[in-house]
Structure formats: structure tokens, C-alpha cells
Amino acid sequence: MQNRPKGLSNFQITAIVTQSVIGLTIMFLPRRAAVYAGIDGAFATFAAGLLSIAMAGVYIILSRRFPKQTIIEYAQQILGKYLGLAYGTFIALYTLLTASFILRGFADAMKILLLPRTPLEIIMICMLLICLYCIHGGIVTIARICEIFLLPITVVIGTTIIFNLPDVQLFRYRESFSNGLRPIVMGIANNMLAYQGYEVLFFLLPFMNNRKKALQAGTAGMLFPIFVYSSLVFMAIGVIGTLPTAELIYPTIHLARRIGTDFLERFDVFFIVFWILSVFTSIVVYLYMSSISITRLLGLRNYKPFIFILIPVCYAISILPQNISQINVMSDIMNYSGIFLIASSIPLLVLSFVRKKGEGKNG
């Protein structure tokens, strides 16, 4: 009997990256694109996706030089022990903060859309308990869940796009590119953060069964989010209009509410159910990265005990903001941290070559 290959398959890597990127942001990305880029929001979103693919490639090329280590370990080889520990601590805090922000954004959206009488605390605790069970199963369990959820989420999002396509009013785009480059650049800079999640590639290579195809598998995981995000922004602006899209809290739900069939009148509820699955996988991946980071910083291998510590910390951070202003501050901290992580990957790659760290071009 032939043994199954150990480790994660290429498709599982693709599924994990896709499910890490698509999550909370899908609800309000059209509003964000319309605010910063206006009528050019779809183009800015697409361009931001292309830049994100390029940065994902940098992550993978860097990780392939250290195929048996995560970034927490090889950052110490590139930067030195103490600076590498500081960089690893930053990643652990960033992933924990991002998981907390996604959790809080999810709870706020659920309270507005589905559960107005349910306390935020109950919504967040229930989500965290489910995430705890999943993360405790390890990276293989996370990969399988991402595989299972990928198809139904794709079908629901695809249905939303297809049913709204006939209602797009193309005349709205007659003023495209008429405002110069500034709104496009602003849109790219702000929408690029919507693609965050592919930093999971820093942690996946040691678990792959075919590391030679890591670049193809990782970048393939970015293709579906680019299509989804660009299409939803295009639909929202084309169907609703630029100014109304910029004023709606969750424009994507407005698109889902426009869909009605004989057997499913409230498609928006159906959409929210599968959006919950996307948020769930995003939180799971970020909490997993945070627990792995802390474990490797301490020189340990078993990350599972730290999950039980991180879950209440994640809840405490999520419940801390008391108003929209404080939530925005939390969002800004997360965004600037994400920008720093993206920007720092290129110097890390250059330093790895200059200092001749890693396994070289064949790593």
C-alpha cells in the first residue's frame, strides 16, 4: 500500500492563503475603495492585488532560503540574535492584534446585521471557542477546513457577482482616470492592506511536501482574492454609484440583498453565513501564527499550551475599544504594522543574500 505524502499539498497552501486573505474586509472594501480612489476604485483594487502578489513572491523566495524554519527562526540568522528576537516579537504582537481586530469587526457586523440583541461578549466568546478547537488540531486540520470551506464560499461570492452583473451601469465609468494619479495611488496604498493575510507564507514552507512549487501555490492563492475584491468594487460602484457606496457601512451586503430567487428570497442572510466561515478561517490562521511565533521565540516546539493563553488575551484586546474612535485607532495601529511588515521583507531578502544566509538559490 502506497503511503500518502506527509505535509501540506500545493492546493492546501493555495486554500490557506485564499482563506486568510478573504475575510472581514470583503464587507466594507467597496466603501474603502470608493472613499480613497473614487470612480477608479476597481482599478486601484486590482493594482493593489498585483502588488500584493509580488510581495507574496518576496515572502516565498525569502522563506525558500530557509525551508525548514519559520521567519521567527531565520530572522535571527539574518538580523542577529537580539534584533531578530525583536522582529519576531513584533510579528507575534502584530498577528495577535490583527486577530483581535478581525474578531471585533466581526462581532460589530453580526450585531448590526443579524444579532442586534446579542451582547458583543457572547458573539466573540463563541467564535473564539470554535477557533480554539480548530487551532488545537494543528496546521493539517486548518488546511483541511480551508479546503472544505473554499468551494461554498466561492459559489456564494460568485453568485453575488453574477446576479449583479446585468445591473451595472457602465456610464458611471465614463469619468475613469479623469482625476489624475493621486486618488489611484491613495486607493492602491489603502486597498493593499485589504489583501493582508498572505504573511502566513512565512510559516507554511516547513510543512509543505513539495517546497519547489511553493511560489506557484502561494501566488495562486492570491488570484481568487484579487478577482473577488476587484469585481465587488466594480459591481458596487457600477450598480450603487460612487458616493452611495462611500456612505454605506457594508456595501457588499447591499449587493447581496438585491438578489432574490424563487427558492431563496433572503440571499443576504445566506451570504452572511458563508462570510462567517471566511472570518473564522482568518482568525484561526492569525491566532495560529501568533502562537507559533511565541513558541519559536521561546525555543519550544509545542505551541498548543500557548493557545489557551492567547485566546483570553485576544478577547481582552477585542473588547477594549469602547467607541468607533478607539476602534479606528486600533485599525490604524494594525495597518501601520502591516505596512512595516510588508516593507521589511525586501531588506530581509537583500540581507540574506549579502550575509550569505540560508541555502542560496536552491534553498
C-alpha positions as a printed Julia matrix, in Angstrom:
363×3 Matrix{Float64}:
   0.0    0.0     0.0
   1.43   3.38   -1.03
   1.88   5.88    1.79
   0.35   9.3     1.44
   2.88  12.14    1.24
   3.44  13.89    4.54
   2.88  17.62    4.83
   0.62  20.1     3.09
  -0.21  19.77   -0.59
   0.06  22.64   -3.07
  -3.71  23.04   -3.17
  -3.88  23.21    0.62
  -1.31  26.02    0.6
  -3.4   27.83   -2.01
  -6.57  27.32    0.05
  -4.94  28.58    3.26
  -3.65  31.73    1.57
  -7.02  32.41   -0.08
  -8.98  31.89    3.11
  -6.52  34.02    5.09
  -6.97  36.98    2.75
 -10.73  36.81    2.21
 -12.47  37.6     5.46
 -13.71  40.65    7.32
 -12.57  43.12    4.63
 -14.93  41.79    1.98
 -17.83  43.55    3.72
 -16.51  47.1     3.55
 -13.78  47.07    0.88
 -16.04  48.72   -1.78
 -16.65  51.62    0.63
 -12.92  51.94    1.31
 -12.11  51.88   -2.41
 -14.79  54.46   -3.2
 -13.61  56.8    -0.44
  -9.94  56.79   -1.42
  -9.99  56.16   -5.2
 -13.48  57.26   -6.22
 -14.54  56.07   -9.66
 -11.13  54.41  -10.09
 -11.7   52.16   -7.08
 -11.86  48.91   -9.05
  -8.63  49.67  -10.9
  -6.87  50.66   -7.67
  -8.07  47.44   -6.01
  -6.8   45.34   -8.92
  -3.44  47.12   -8.96
  -3.12  46.66   -5.19
  -3.72  42.96   -5.72
  -0.94  42.72   -8.28
   1.46  44.42   -5.87
   0.35  42.01   -3.16
   1.16  39.04   -5.42
   4.63  40.49   -5.94
   5.13  40.85   -2.17
   3.83  37.32   -1.61
   6.51  36.21   -4.06
   9.14  38.03   -1.98
   7.89  36.24    1.14
   8.17  32.87   -0.57
  11.61  33.5    -2.09
  12.87  34.56    1.33
  11.34  31.53    3.05
  12.76  29.13    0.44
  16.25  30.12    1.56
  15.34  28.66    4.97
  12.96  25.82    4.0
  12.91  24.13    7.42
  12.42  27.26    9.5
   9.77  29.9    10.09
  10.53  33.61    9.91
  10.85  33.73   13.7
  13.92  31.49   13.47
  15.65  32.69   10.33
  15.12  36.38   11.18
  17.62  35.83   13.99
  20.14  34.45   11.5
  19.69  37.42    9.16
  19.4   40.26   11.69
  21.35  38.83   14.6
  20.02  37.33   17.8
  18.65  40.37   19.61
  17.32  42.32   16.62
  15.86  39.07   15.28
  14.11  38.44   18.59
  12.68  41.96   18.49
  11.46  41.41   14.93
   9.89  38.07   15.91
   8.19  39.7    18.9
   6.76  42.34   16.58
   5.3   39.62   14.32
   3.76  37.81   17.31
   2.12  41.03   18.53
   1.01  42.05   15.03
  -0.7   38.73   14.31
  -2.41  38.78   17.71
  -3.61  42.37   17.19
  -4.89  41.52   13.7
  -6.82  38.51   15.02
  -8.32  40.73   17.72
  -9.32  43.43   15.22
 -10.96  40.88   12.91
 -12.82  39.41   15.9
 -14.11  42.82   16.99
 -15.09  43.81   13.43
 -16.92  40.5    13.05
 -18.83  40.96   16.31
 -19.83  44.52   15.42
 -21.06  43.42   11.99
 -23.03  40.5    13.43
 -24.68  42.79   15.97
 -25.76  45.19   13.21
 -26.8   42.62   10.6
 -28.14  39.56   12.42
 -27.94  39.66   16.23
 -28.91  43.14   17.47
 -29.89  41.91   20.95
 -26.9   39.64   21.49
 -24.05  41.14   23.56
 -20.7   41.55   21.81
 -19.07  39.45   24.51
 -21.2   36.39   23.7
 -20.53  36.66   19.97
 -16.76  36.93   20.47
 -16.54  34.18   23.07
 -18.45  31.74   20.87
 -16.18  32.47   17.9
 -13.02  32.12   19.99
 -14.1   28.76   21.42
 -14.63  27.38   17.94
 -11.27  28.79   16.82
  -9.59  27.21   19.85
 -10.89  23.79   18.88
  -9.67  24.18   15.3
  -6.2   25.54   16.12
  -5.62  22.8    18.65
  -5.87  20.3    15.79
  -2.77  21.73   14.1
  -1.9   23.04   10.68
  -3.25  19.94    8.91
  -6.69  20.49   10.44
  -6.59  24.17    9.49
  -5.61  23.26    5.92
  -8.46  20.76    5.56
 -11.02  23.22    6.87
  -9.79  25.83    4.4
 -10.15  23.25    1.62
 -13.71  22.39    2.65
 -14.85  26.0     3.01
 -13.25  27.24   -0.22
 -15.85  25.82   -2.63
 -19.07  27.03   -0.92
 -17.57  30.46   -0.28
 -16.55  30.67   -3.93
 -20.07  29.72   -5.06
 -21.77  32.31   -2.83
 -19.44  35.16   -3.79
 -19.62  34.16   -7.46
 -23.42  34.17   -7.3
 -23.39  37.68   -5.83
 -21.16  38.92   -8.64
 -23.03  37.18  -11.48
 -26.53  38.25  -10.41
 -25.46  41.9   -10.08
 -23.55  41.99  -13.36
 -26.59  42.81  -15.58
 -27.41  45.85  -13.42
 -24.01  47.52  -13.77
 -24.46  50.94  -15.35
 -21.35  51.37  -17.44
 -21.99  55.07  -17.97
 -20.82  55.61  -14.38
 -17.29  54.76  -15.55
 -17.11  57.37  -18.28
 -15.06  59.59  -15.94
 -12.49  56.92  -15.1
  -8.9   58.18  -14.77
 -10.12  61.78  -15.03
  -8.94  62.76  -11.54
  -5.26  62.1   -12.09
  -2.93  59.66  -10.37
  -3.34  60.84   -6.77
  -6.63  59.02   -5.98
  -5.35  55.88   -7.7
  -2.15  55.92   -5.64
  -4.16  56.54   -2.46
  -6.5   53.72   -3.37
  -3.64  51.3    -4.04
  -1.94  52.18   -0.75
  -5.09  51.7     1.31
  -6.53  48.71   -0.56
  -3.27  46.8    -0.45
  -3.86  46.34    3.27
  -7.11  44.56    2.42
  -5.02  41.74    0.95
  -3.16  41.15    4.21
  -3.17  37.52    5.26
  -0.57  36.15    2.9
   2.07  36.64    5.61
   1.03  33.12    6.6
   3.5   32.1     3.86
   6.28  32.93    6.32
   5.14  29.93    8.38
   3.97  27.33    5.85
   7.1   26.21    3.99
   8.38  23.87    6.74
   5.09  21.96    6.47
   4.98  21.59    2.66
   5.58  18.25    0.97
   6.75  19.94   -2.26
   8.66  23.12   -1.45
   9.83  23.54   -5.06
   6.32  24.62   -6.04
   5.78  26.95   -3.11
   5.93  30.02   -5.34
   3.21  28.73   -7.67
   0.97  27.56   -4.82
   1.37  30.72   -2.76
   0.8   33.2    -5.58
  -2.14  31.13   -6.86
  -3.79  31.7    -3.51
  -3.81  35.43   -4.24
  -5.57  35.18   -7.62
  -9.07  34.49   -6.28
  -8.99  37.35   -3.71
  -7.87  39.75   -6.46
 -10.76  38.68   -8.68
 -13.29  38.82   -5.83
 -12.24  42.18   -4.42
 -11.88  43.89   -7.81
 -15.22  42.5    -9.01
 -17.12  43.53   -5.88
 -15.74  47.08   -6.04
 -16.6   47.26   -9.75
 -20.14  45.99   -9.05
 -20.74  48.3    -6.09
 -19.66  51.44   -7.94
 -21.38  50.39  -11.16
 -24.68  49.4    -9.52
 -24.94  51.69   -6.49
 -22.77  54.63   -7.51
 -19.56  56.09   -6.13
 -21.0   58.42   -3.47
 -23.65  55.98   -2.14
 -21.01  53.23   -1.96
 -18.73  55.53    0.03
 -21.56  56.21    2.51
 -22.73  52.61    3.07
 -21.26  50.75    6.03
 -21.35  47.34    4.31
 -21.83  47.82    0.55
 -21.31  44.11   -0.19
 -24.4   43.21    1.84
 -26.37  45.74   -0.21
 -25.33  43.83   -3.35
 -26.36  40.52   -1.76
 -29.76  41.95   -0.76
 -30.52  42.77   -4.39
 -30.54  39.07   -5.22
 -33.84  37.26   -4.97
 -34.82  33.84   -6.28
 -37.9   31.64   -6.05
 -36.3   29.32   -3.52
 -34.16  31.85   -1.64
 -35.62  35.29   -1.0
 -33.11  36.5     1.61
 -29.83  35.77   -0.13
 -28.05  38.3     2.11
 -28.56  36.01    5.11
 -27.13  33.15    3.08
 -24.15  35.35    2.17
 -23.55  36.3     5.81
 -23.49  32.64    6.86
 -20.65  31.86    4.48
 -18.92  35.14    5.27
 -18.76  33.91    8.86
 -16.79  30.91    7.61
 -14.3   33.25    5.93
 -13.87  35.31    9.09
 -13.46  32.11   11.1
 -10.57  30.87    8.94
  -8.89  34.31    9.03
  -8.97  34.44   12.84
  -7.75  30.85   13.07
  -4.77  31.5    10.8
  -3.71  34.67   12.62
  -4.02  33.07   16.06
  -2.05  30.08   14.79
   0.72  32.39   13.52
   0.81  34.22   16.83
   1.06  31.01   18.85
   3.77  29.6    16.58
   5.69  32.88   16.84
   5.67  32.88   20.64
   6.61  29.2    20.74
   9.61  29.62   18.43
  10.71  32.81   20.22
  10.99  30.75   23.4
  12.82  27.95   21.61
   9.96  25.48   22.08
   8.06  23.26   19.65
   4.67  22.56   21.2
   2.5   25.6    20.52
  -0.74  24.19   21.91
  -0.37  25.37   25.53
   0.07  28.94   24.32
  -3.28  28.85   22.51
  -5.07  28.73   25.87
  -3.14  31.85   26.9
  -3.68  33.76   23.65
  -7.45  33.2    23.47
  -8.29  35.31   26.58
  -5.67  37.91   25.56
  -7.27  38.16   22.12
 -10.68  38.6    23.75
  -9.37  41.31   26.1
  -7.85  43.28   23.21
 -11.04  42.92   21.16
 -13.34  44.16   23.89
 -11.04  47.04   24.9
 -12.24  49.7    22.36
 -15.35  51.42   23.72
 -16.31  53.53   20.69
 -15.71  53.92   16.97
 -12.83  56.35   17.56
 -10.91  53.79   19.61
 -11.66  51.09   17.04
 -10.18  53.36   14.36
  -7.05  53.8    16.48
  -6.78  50.01   16.73
  -7.23  49.78   12.96
  -4.51  52.37   12.33
  -2.03  50.52   14.55
  -2.77  47.3    12.67
  -2.46  49.0     9.28
   0.86  50.69   10.03
   2.19  47.43   11.46
   1.14  45.65    8.27
   2.9   48.28    6.16
   6.07  47.81    8.2
   5.92  44.03    7.78
   5.47  44.36    4.02
   8.25  46.93    3.68
  10.69  45.0     5.88
  10.53  41.8     3.81
  12.61  43.27    0.95
  15.53  44.39    3.19
  15.42  40.97    4.86
  15.73  39.25    1.49
  18.61  41.52    0.43
  20.41  40.99    3.75
  20.06  37.23    3.43
  21.96  37.43    0.13
  24.52  39.96    1.37
  25.28  37.99    4.54
  25.04  34.68    2.64
  22.46  33.25    4.99
  20.22  30.36    4.0
  20.57  27.71    1.33
  21.06  30.1    -1.6
  19.15  29.98   -4.83
  18.42  26.24   -4.48
  17.0   26.59   -0.95
